[in-house]
Amino acid sequence: MSDRDGFIWQDGKLVPWREATTHVLTHSLHYGMGVFEGVRAYKTESGTAIFRLKEHTERLFRSAHIFQMQMPYSQEELNEAQKEVIRANKLESGYLRPLAFYGSEKMGVSPKGAKVHVIIAAWPWGAYLGEEGMQRGIRIKTSSYTRHHVNITMVRAKASGNYMNSILANNEATTDGYDEALLLDPEGYACEGAGENLFIVKKGKLYTPDLTACLEGITRATVMQLAGELGIEVIEKRITRDEVYCADEAFFTGTAAEVTPIRELDNRQIGPGHRGPITKALQEKYFDVVYGRSAAHADWLAHV
Ligand code: PMP
C-alpha cells in the first residue's frame, strides 16, 4: 500500500503518498491506541460524494473522546480535508481512512506527552467481501474468539487496538475456508462480524443485536432507517446463534461490506441459501441512496 502515486493528508497538509511515513517509535504502533474511520465515496450523477461524512467524523471524535485523545483539528477541518483527499487523488469513488494516533514523542504506556497526529488516505476499493458474495451471499463461521466485554475495552470506539480481536476472528474463519467470522458477545449471543454488523430476517421482520457489545455502525443505522421506510419493522434484541441458523435471511452491514447477504452460518444453510427478498430490497435501496439515485437522503451525500 505504501508504494503508489497519490497524496495523503498528514497533519494538515497533503504529502506525496510514498513520503507519508512515521517513526518506528510511534506510540500507537507499540500500544495500539489510535482511533480511525472507514468512509466511502461514491460516484453519483452529480459528482463524487462522501456518504454520511458528518456522521463518520462525529464517531471519530466520539472515539477520541472515549480514549481522552485531544483531536488537534475540528470536525469541519477534517470533513474538508477528506474532500480534499478525494480531489487530490482524482478518485471518482473510493474508501477513506482517517486515523488519529499518538506519535513518537515518547515511549511508555502513558501517552501523556505524545502528540496526536492525524492522517487521511483514500484509495479505490471494490466489494469488501467479494462481488460474488454481494450476489450469492457469504459463508460465515462462529468464532472461537469472543467480542470484547464492555469493560475490557470501549466498544463504542472505533479504535485500532480493538481490531486485534477482529483479526484473530477473521484469520480463524478465512483460514478454515469461510468468508468471515461471526463473533458472539461475552454472554454467548450473536454480536457482529469482524468488521460488520449483523441482521437477520424472520417472518418479514428485521432483527439486529442491540448495541451493548457491537460497534454503533453507520450502515446499521442507515439500513434500519431504510427498512422503516420500506415498512419493515426493525427490532433490536439479543439474538442467539440458533436463531441465526433458523432465520429466513441474514446479512452483514458495514461501510466496507455495504449490505452483504449471508447464506450460511456454521455449515447451516440460512433460508433458501441465497440472497433473500428483503436483503435484496434493502441492498438495492442502500445502493440507490449511496449512488444518489434516490431523491431521499440527499443530505447524506457530501459532494467533494
Ligand atoms: N463492526 C465492526 C467491528 C466494524 O469494524 C465495522 C466497520 N466500521 C462495523 C461494525 C460497521 O460499521 P459501519 O457501518 O459504521 O462501517
Residues whose N, C-alpha, C, O or C-beta is under 5 A from the ligand:
A	BS01	PMP	G38 E192 G193 A194 G195 E196 N197 L215 E216 G217 I218 T219 R220 T253 G254 T255 A256
